Amino acid sequence: MSAPDGSPVGAERSIGQLFASATADMSALVHDEIALAKAQLKQDVKRGATSGGAFTAAGLLLLFSLPMLNFALAYGIHTWSGWNLAVCFLLSFTANVLIALLLALIGVVFAKKAKKGRGPQKVAASMKETAGVLQKAKPHPRPELPEDRGPRSIEAVARSSS
């Protein structure tokens, strides 16, 4: 069995390997959160398009069907009830307006859902939370270096070799 970086499990990994592993994990996390934001944005756009389509359908229905439907419905009501022809035309118009209002209501419902969709905002908040946790993370305490390996001795070696 081996760790994600290929080293055997239980074996001590170097700081470089740990850093590389952490960097790869952070990169994968950022990529996944960006993919999530794209998917949620795509869903919000789809809802907006559905809303626009419903509004367009309501307008087209009202515009193109009024003449034919009004005549057919008005004459049908007149034949069925014997009422005055003007009242029958008003009833047919009212029926068309009610259908258009129903389609507009559907458009409003989808528009509100699209407006409520806070997919990218949720992902941004999650990314900020992740960054906040990483900023607050404290490294493990390191043992003190012996005096012969301290910063002064390192500077002395660097000066002597230059």
Secondary structure as UniProt FT lines:
FT   TURN            4..5
FT   TURN            9..10
FT   HELIX           15..81
FT   HELIX           85..116
FT   HELIX           119..136
FT   HELIX           147..149
FT   HELIX           151..161
//
